[in-house]
């Protein structure tokens, strides 16, 4: 349900740039979803898995859009 949407205005991007590669630069979610719950899971995973490769180059934040009921990046 974190990335469920009915229209583009339901979506937003959570910026993970500079974080560890397993998560990419961005995560797309419903604007009303608790962003902190996702970020805390990312932090817990990084700590448990001892991630070490950092992304230093992320493209500007892409626009989030709703496709088939899920928030995704626009191309």
N, C-alpha and C positions, 0 to 999 in steps of 0.2 A: 504493500500500500504506500510505501514511501515515495514511489514515483508515479502514482496513479493521477490521471488528469482527464478533464472533459474538454479543455481548450488550452491554447498556448498561454493564456494569462494565469493558469494554475501552476505553471512551472518556473523553477529558478535553478541556477547553477550554484553549487557549493564549490568554492575554490580550494583545491588541494595542491596547487602548484607549489613546487619547492619541497613537497612531501615525497614519500617513497614510491618508486615505480609501480609497485603492485596495485596502486590505486589510481594511477594516471593523474592528470592535471585537474580534472573536474568530475563532479558527480551531479547528476540531474535529478531533482526531487520536486515533489509538490510543495508549493510555497508555504503551505500551512504545516508541513511536517517538521518535527523537532530536529533541527539541524545539529544540535549538540549530541543527540543520540548517535548519529552517524559518525561525527568527529570523535566521540569517545570510543566507538568500536575500532576506528582506524588507529587511534593511539594505543589501544590495548593490543591490537594485532601487531603493530610495529614493535612494541615492547616484547611480546612473546616470541615473535619470529626473528628478532634482532636484525631487522632490515637495515641495509647500509647503502643502497644506491639511491641517490637523490636526483630528482628532476630539477635542472636549473633553467631550462628553456621551455616555457609553456607559451602557446599562442594566446593572444588576447581571449578573454572569456567569450565563448561562442554564445549565441542566443539560444535559449532553451525553447523547445516547442513540443507540442503534444502530438504524438503519432500513435494511432491505434490504442489510445488510453494510457500511454506511457510517456513520461517526460524524457526527452532525448535532446541531443545537440542538433542545431540546424546546420545544414551543409552549405 
